[in-house]
Amino acid sequence: MSKKMFISDQRILQLGDWLVSTGKEKNIRDFLTRIGAGRNNLTRYRDGSQGFTKEMMLRVAELYGVDLNWLFGLSTQMILKQVEQPSVIDTLKMAVMLVEQELQQKKKVDI
């Protein structure tokens, strides 16, 4: 049985679908990876059993120029400003962050 989703979770998924449909992202799993979400958790995000963290929401705003008021249902304007693609350095930083998160999760499982 699926849970009721928060508007912010619905809007992040809506944004991901829009980015894919406009060719700004290759697919939804790449979008999830870019915002720091587990690309293998798509089903859990879609059925509401898992939500996006505040860090992921902030990453969405930073990467895509999304208005946080829109994300939380307080505005109808999605895009705040045009945002350029991240630099190679930013992409590497994000990769390091994702690896660190994965290592932390593995440590928690091993304990």
C-alpha positions, 0 to 999 in steps of 0.5 A: 500500500503506498503512502501519501506523498509530500508535495515536495516529493511529487514535485521533484519527480515531476521535475525529473520527468520534465527534465527527461522529456525536454532532453535536459537529462538522459533519464530519471535515474541519472537525475536521481544520481545528480541530486544525490538520491539512490538511482535504484530507489525510483520505485520507492520514491514513486510509491511514497515509501521513501522521500527526498531529503532536505539535502536533495531538495537543496541540490535540486534548487542549486542544480536546476534553479528551481524555486523552493516555494514551488517545490513546497507548493507555495508557488506555481513558477517552477524555475527561478533562474537559468542555471548552467551545467556543473563544471567537471570539478563540481561533478567530481565533488558530487561523485565523491559525496555519493561514494562517501554516503554509500560508504556510510550506509555500508558501515551502518549495515556492518554494525 
